[in-house]
Amino acid sequence: MISMDDSEFHEETLNTQEVYSGRLLHVHRDEVRLPDGKESVREWIAHPGAVVLIAQLDNGKLLFERQFRYPLRRIFFELPAGKIDSGEHILDTARRELREETGYKARFWRHLATMHPCIGYSNERIEIFLARELTYVGHALDDGEILEVTEMSLEDALLAVRDGDITDGKTMAALMWAEKTLCGEWPLPS
């Protein structure tokens, strides 16, 4: 196998235009020069980033949410998650989202990884956190946020992925981290 130098993949931005600016997403249309000298167009979505939480209760179960997701017009099982506000530290986002959506706060926090769920059309990143030593302090849902918090064992959650009952990508990726770290196969990052 021939390995290419990273510079042989670089695309140079010639022109960029924001074609839509919404409350959450910003759509761009860029003209680029490809590594072979030809020109092309790249359409992409700017996203502020998000967090997803593996929130483990003292009984070993994980917190999940059931909520309606408009683009697919159906209810999904998901791990708690939320958007990073402008200028907000990712740990502060994780703490805020855990409290708002589930009503819990955590004493133990660990950042596990960063994932990029939509690399073909968005710069979105999702920061995966593990939260333990939870205490219920009461919900603080955002206006218009309607969800149901439920508990599920890691084993049942993985079976739900296998059976197609959990199809949310960030939840599936975070559950892989949960499986590896909670079972001790991967050490917790320091």
Stockholm file with secondary structure:
# STOCKHOLM 1.0

chainA/1-190         MISMDDSEFHEETLNTQEVYSGRLLHVHRDEVRLPDGKESVREWIAHPGAVVLIAQLDNGKLLFERQFRYPLRRIFFELPAGKIDSGEHILDTARRELREETGYKARFWRHLATMHPCIGYSNERIEIFLARELTYVGHALDDGEILEVTEMSLEDALLAVRDGDITDGKTMAALMWAEKTLCGEWPLPS
#=GR chainA/1-190 SS CCCCCGGGGCCEEEEEEEEEECSSCEEEEEEEECTTSCEEEEEEEECCCEEEEEEBCTTSCEEEEEEEEGGGTEEEEECCEEECCTTCCHHHHHHHHHHHHHSEEEEEEEEEEEECTTTTTBCCCEEEEEEEEEEECCCCCCTTCCCEEEEECHHHHHHHHHTTSCCCHHHHHHHHHHHHHHTTSSCCCC
#=GC SS_cons         CCCCCGGGGCCEEEEEEEEEECSSCEEEEEEEECTTSCEEEEEEEECCCEEEEEEBCTTSCEEEEEEEEGGGTEEEEECCEEECCTTCCHHHHHHHHHHHHHSEEEEEEEEEEEECTTTTTBCCCEEEEEEEEEEECCCCCCTTCCCEEEEECHHHHHHHHHTTSCCCHHHHHHHHHHHHHHTTSSCCCC
//
